[in-house]
Amino acid sequence: MSIRLDETDRAILQELQKNGRMTNVELAKRIGMSAPPCLRRVRALEEAGVITGYRAQLDAKKLGVDVVWFAMVHLQSQAESDLEAFRAHIRNWPAVRECWTLSGDIDFLLKCVAPDLAGFQSLVSELTGLPNVKTIRSALTLGQVKDEPLIPL
């Protein structure tokens, strides 16, 4: 169910996607309203579940994460219990940063990170050894072309 947003709500969301750490006073200034009604709008968007959280963006390379890779996973069985067992394992695996279920020949698409190529190889081996995994296709990234918030406003 989508929520009806007016232009002010959209402006707030657009600014917060650019910088979720700015003060309410700065946000209000940028969208052209006073601080108290702006704060009420932000809180209403949070309570409605439109704003689900705030995160810091980190420099992966400075933290020792040099390899980003994708894994396309096909399971032997797509029974709900087998899918849930795989999802549960993935949820608790820190190297997997995103996991998507897909239609078609691939059951899951995973975005993973590793400190180096040896770490990548170790993670591929671990993923291959999981129960019910039939095939894995992996692809190392060469560079990032675009990294934008998920929701265009």
C-alpha positions as CSV (number, residue, x, y, z in Angstrom):
1,M,0.0,0.0,0.0
2,S,1.5,3.3,-1.1
3,I,1.2,6.4,1.0
4,R,0.1,9.7,-0.5
5,L,2.9,12.3,-0.4
6,D,2.7,15.9,-1.2
7,E,5.5,18.0,-2.6
8,T,6.8,19.0,0.8
9,D,7.0,15.3,1.9
10,R,8.8,14.5,-1.4
11,A,11.2,17.4,-0.8
12,I,12.0,16.2,2.7
13,L,12.6,12.7,1.5
14,Q,14.8,13.9,-1.3
15,E,17.0,16.0,1.0
16,L,17.2,13.2,3.7
17,Q,18.3,10.7,1.0
18,K,21.2,13.0,0.2
19,N,22.1,13.6,3.8
20,G,20.2,11.9,6.6
21,R,22.5,13.5,9.2
22,M,21.6,17.1,8.6
23,T,19.8,19.0,11.4
24,N,16.1,19.6,11.3
25,V,16.9,23.4,11.1
26,E,19.0,22.8,8.0
27,L,16.4,20.5,6.4
28,A,13.7,23.1,7.1
29,K,15.8,25.8,5.5
30,R,16.5,23.7,2.4
31,I,12.8,22.9,1.8
32,G,11.6,26.4,2.7
33,M,9.6,26.0,5.9
34,S,10.1,26.6,9.5
35,A,11.7,24.0,11.8
36,P,8.7,22.9,14.0
37,P,6.4,21.8,11.1
38,C,9.3,20.3,9.3
39,L,10.1,18.1,12.3
40,R,6.4,17.1,12.6
41,R,6.5,16.0,8.9
42,V,9.7,14.0,9.4
43,R,8.3,12.3,12.5
44,A,5.0,11.5,10.6
45,L,7.0,10.0,7.7
46,E,8.9,7.9,10.3
47,E,5.8,6.7,12.1
48,A,4.1,5.9,8.7
49,G,7.1,3.7,7.9
50,V,8.1,5.7,4.9
51,I,11.5,6.5,6.6
52,T,12.7,3.2,7.9
53,G,16.1,4.3,9.3
54,Y,19.3,6.3,8.8
55,R,22.8,4.9,7.9
56,A,26.3,6.1,7.7
57,Q,28.0,5.5,4.4
58,L,31.5,4.0,4.9
59,D,34.5,3.7,2.7
60,A,34.9,0.0,2.2
61,K,38.5,0.1,1.0
62,K,39.6,2.1,4.1
63,L,38.1,-0.6,6.2
64,G,39.9,-3.4,4.4
65,V,37.1,-4.6,2.1
66,D,38.6,-4.6,-1.4
67,V,36.5,-7.1,-3.2
68,V,32.8,-6.8,-4.1
69,W,31.2,-9.7,-5.9
70,F,27.9,-11.1,-6.9
71,A,26.7,-14.7,-6.6
72,M,23.8,-16.1,-8.6
73,V,22.6,-19.2,-6.7
74,H,20.4,-22.0,-8.0
75,L,19.1,-24.4,-5.4
76,Q,18.3,-28.1,-5.9
77,S,14.9,-27.8,-4.3
78,Q,12.6,-24.8,-4.1
79,A,10.4,-26.2,-1.4
80,E,9.5,-23.5,1.1
81,S,11.4,-25.2,3.9
82,D,14.6,-25.4,1.8
83,L,14.2,-21.8,0.6
84,E,13.8,-20.6,4.2
85,A,16.8,-22.7,5.4
86,F,19.0,-20.9,2.8
87,R,17.5,-17.5,3.7
88,A,18.2,-18.1,7.4
89,H,21.9,-19.0,6.7
90,I,22.3,-15.9,4.4
91,R,20.8,-13.5,7.0
92,N,23.5,-14.5,9.5
93,W,26.4,-14.3,7.1
94,P,28.2,-10.9,7.4
95,A,29.9,-11.2,4.0
96,V,26.5,-11.1,2.3
97,R,25.4,-7.5,2.1
98,E,22.3,-7.9,0.0
99,C,20.2,-10.9,-1.0
100,W,17.4,-10.9,-3.5
101,T,15.1,-13.7,-4.5
102,L,14.6,-13.9,-8.3
103,S,12.2,-15.5,-10.7
104,G,13.5,-17.7,-13.5
105,D,16.6,-20.0,-13.5
106,I,18.3,-18.2,-10.6
107,D,16.8,-18.5,-7.1
108,F,19.0,-15.9,-5.3
109,L,21.2,-13.0,-6.2
110,L,23.7,-12.1,-3.5
111,K,25.9,-9.1,-3.2
112,C,29.0,-10.1,-1.2
113,V,32.2,-8.5,0.1
114,A,35.6,-9.9,0.9
115,P,38.9,-8.4,2.1
116,D,40.9,-9.8,-0.9
117,L,40.8,-12.5,-3.6
118,A,41.7,-15.3,-1.1
119,G,38.8,-14.2,1.0
120,F,36.6,-14.3,-2.1
121,Q,37.7,-17.8,-2.9
122,S,37.0,-18.9,0.7
123,L,33.5,-17.4,0.6
124,V,32.7,-19.1,-2.7
125,S,33.8,-22.4,-1.3
126,E,31.6,-21.9,1.8
127,L,28.7,-20.9,-0.4
128,T,29.2,-23.9,-2.6
129,G,29.2,-26.2,0.4
130,L,25.8,-25.1,1.8
131,P,23.1,-27.7,1.8
132,N,20.7,-27.7,-1.2
133,V,23.0,-25.5,-3.4
134,K,23.0,-26.8,-6.9
135,T,25.0,-24.2,-8.8
136,I,26.7,-20.9,-8.3
137,R,27.8,-18.4,-10.8
138,S,30.0,-15.6,-9.4
139,A,31.1,-12.3,-10.8
140,L,33.8,-10.0,-9.4
141,T,33.1,-6.3,-9.8
142,L,35.6,-4.2,-11.6
143,G,34.2,-0.8,-10.6
144,Q,31.0,0.9,-9.6
145,V,29.2,3.1,-12.1
146,K,26.4,4.3,-9.9
147,D,25.3,4.2,-6.3
148,E,22.0,6.1,-5.7
149,P,19.3,5.8,-3.1
150,L,16.7,3.2,-4.1
151,I,13.8,5.5,-4.4
152,P,13.7,8.2,-7.1
153,L,11.5,11.1,-6.1
